[in-house]
Amino acid sequence: ESDELSKYSEAIKTELIVVTGKIDALGYDYSYEFYRTIQIPPCVPEPFRTLKDELLFKLTGLFANLEATESAIESVEVVIKGDLANKTVTVDNFIIILESLTAVFDLYTPCELFKVVIQEISSLLVFFSTTTENPTAAQIIILTNYLTILLQFKLEIIVQINIIQSQLSEITGSTVDPSTLDIFTIGPDGQIGPSGSGPT
């Protein structure tokens, strides 16, 4: 094992020499940035959250992503319907963003569906749905299939919300009213901002 560790360490040193050599060739001074950004163990620990705070953090993200998923579903329905006045985005490009969203869902299901990246990609769908071209019959089939997938992920988010609400009920004696959470939502223009109340 020590031999393997030694080989690994040497490989890192070799790669570091190569990288720094390339930086030197470009005329940059890498030393400040290197020592400023690379942490040497023991590293500064992540901010500590109590169990309640951690659950509330996740619950806030889940409610935000529940609304985001609903917005994404509505965006797909808008594109399927077509007949938009301003058409500057191709359906293929819209589908690429849709594929990205479902890939993120696949990555984070079921335990990390609170991640903000879900909302960020959903906001792009909302933004581009207002200027997407009319889909062909074949593209409508593809988009309809994605609607089914998004509905399944929406259900999974609801399941996770119920799980966390149950955990909060066990440690605090009650569930949480979504309107008391600082939930950000997606506007009609695709912009993310604070909501006056939680999603229903």
N, C-alpha and C positions, 0 to 999 in steps of 0.2 A: 504493500500500500504506500510505503514511503517513497518507493521508486516512482510510482504513478503520480504521487503528489509532486515530486521533484520535476518530472517531465512536464506536468501541467504548469508549474511555476515558470519553467524555462520557456514554455510556449507563450505564456503571457508576456514575459520580458522581451522575447523576440518580437512579438506583435507590437509592443509598446515602442520599441526602437524604430520599427517600420513606420508607425503612425507619426511619431514625433519627427522623424526624418522628412516625411512628406509635408508636415506643417512648417518645418524649417525652410524647406524648398520654396514654399509659398511666401516666405518672408514674415510669418506671424510669430509672436511671442506667446507660446502656449503655457508657459510655466505658471503664470498667475491664475489662469482659468483652471488649470489642472488641479492645483492645490486648493483652489477655492471651492470647486464643485465636487471633488472626489472625497467621500468620507472614509476615514479609516476606523475600523471597529476599535472600541465599542461606539456604535453610531448613536445619534440622538434618537431616542425612542419615539414612536408615533404618539400623538396626544391620547391620553387615557380617557376612555369613556366608561361610565358606569353601565351596567346591563340595561337599565331603563333608558339612558341616553342613547345607547347603541340601537336599541329597538325603535326608539322614536326617530332616529336618523334614517333607519331603513324604511320605516313606515312612511315617512315624508317622501322619500324617493319613490316608493311603490305607488303612492297616490299620484305623484307627479307623472309617473310613467304609465299609469292607468289612463289618465287624461291624454297623455301623448299618444298612446296606442289608439285611443278613440279618434284622435285627430288624424292619425295616419290612415286609419280605416276610411274616414270621411274623405281624405285626399284621394285615395285610390278610387272611391266611388265617383268623385268629381271628374277624374280623368276618364273613367269608363263612360261616363255620361257624355263627355266631350262638349263641342259647340262653345268653346271659350273664345272670347273676343281677341285676346292677344296671345298668339301662338309662337313662342320662341324656343321652347324646350322640346326636344324629341321624346317620344314615348320610351325609346330604348334607354335614354339617359335617366328618365324617371324610374324605369325598372331597375337600373343599376343601383340607384340609391335604395330602392325597395329591397333588393337582394342584400345590400349592406346591412339594413336594419334587421332582416330575418337572420342573417349570419350572427349578428350581435346577440339576438335573442337566443339562438342556439348555444352560444358561448356562455351566456349568463344564467340560463334556466337550470334549476329553479331557484338557487339560493342567492343570486346576485342581480335580480331583476330590478333592484333599486338604483342601479348605476345611471349616472346622468347622461352618459353617451346615448342611451336609448332615446331620451328626450331630444337631444341635439340632432340626431339623424332624423327623427320624426319631424322636427321643425323644418328641416330641408325639404321633406316631402310636401309639407303644407305650403311652403314658399313656391316650389316648382309646380305644384298642382294647378296654380292659378294661371300658368302660361304654357301648359303642355299641349302639344298637338293632339288632334283626334286620333284615337287608336284604331288599328285595323281589327278585323274580326279575330285574327290569330292573337293579337296583342291583348284583346279583351279577355280571351280565355286565360292567358297568363296572369293578367291582373286579377281576374276572378279567383284563380287558384291562390294567389297571395292573400286575398281577402280572407279566405278560409284559414290560412296559416296565422294571420294576425288575430283572428277571433280566438284561435286556440291559445295564443300567447296572452291575450287579454284575460282569458279564463284562468291561466296559470298565475297571472299577477293577482287576481282576486283571491285565489287559493292562498298565496303567500301573505296577502293582507290579513286574511282570516287567521292564519297561523300566528302572525306577530301580534294581532289584537288579542288572541287567546293567551299568548305569553305575557303580554302587558296586564291582562286581567288577573293572571295568577300572581304577579308580583306587586300590583298596585290596587287590585280589587275592582278595577273598572277598565273598560276599553277607552279608546281615544276618539274624540270628536274630530273629524278631519278639518273642520273649520278653525280649529285652534292651532293647526300646523302651518308653518311658513312654506306653503306649496307654490311653486312656480308653474305656470301653464303656458301653452302656445297660443298666440293670437292668430287672427285670420290671415295676417301677413307673414306668419311664420316666425315672428319675434317671440322670444321667451321672456316672461316677466311675471311679477307677483300677481297672485290671484286674490280677489276679495274674499273668496270662500273656497273651501275644498271641493273637489269633484263629488258628485253624487252617484 
